[in-house]
Amino acid sequence: LLFRLNKITIKGEEILLNLAKEGKPMMVCVWHGRLLFPSWYIRLKITNLHAIASRHTDAEIMAQILKRWGYGLIRGSTKKGGKAVVQKMAEVFQNGGIVAVTNDGPKGPPRIAKAGSTGLAIKYNVQMITITGSATKYWQLKSWDRFMLPKPFGRINIVVSPPMEINTPPANNEEEVKLLSDFMNHYQDEVDRMSSKIQ
């Protein structure tokens, strides 16, 4: 309902639709604090959707929302139950599916990616994109991730990035964290500027 009461602007939608049309598996990287925007948007355009959903009690509400929106849930994290999670992700990718990953979840620090996603993408030849959003009117929770909820009667902006180019695989975890964090934050800052959240 919150989304229906806002004007919606999408930038880069053709990127998502073209990748899906070509049947290319995708990893959609999102920040925990903006999870609501890409989760709402992608389901309107794409099928064969899955999301990593932590078993942490704090994550249960969002997990149930994702399930209601048609996402297949992969329960756990890359640390807890990691092998099973990675195996399920591999199955989805091999079937040309999409997995959404909250790269700074489940407990932060905010907007700093965890290591592991890039290596998976390289191994399974997966396109890595980020989809994020911002709103001109919003509530921001006092949680570690500063979770954003759009208020009614404003404008919601959503940005779909092109696939991340990985010319040389990261040499170590620190290099991977910087590569993915910088990539995601570039588009997060872009959508925040569109919403005048930052100048």
Secondary structure, 3 states (H helix, E strand, C coil): CCCCCCEEEEECHHHHHHHHHCCCCEEEEECHHHCHHHHHHHCCCCCCEEEEECCCHHHHHHHHHHHHCCCEEEECCCCCCHHHHHHHHHHHHHCCCEEEEECCCCCCCCCCCCCCHHHHHHHCCCEEEEEEEEECCEEECCCCCCCEEECCCCEEEEEECCCCCCCCCCCCHHHHHHHHHHHHHHHHHHHHHHCCCCC
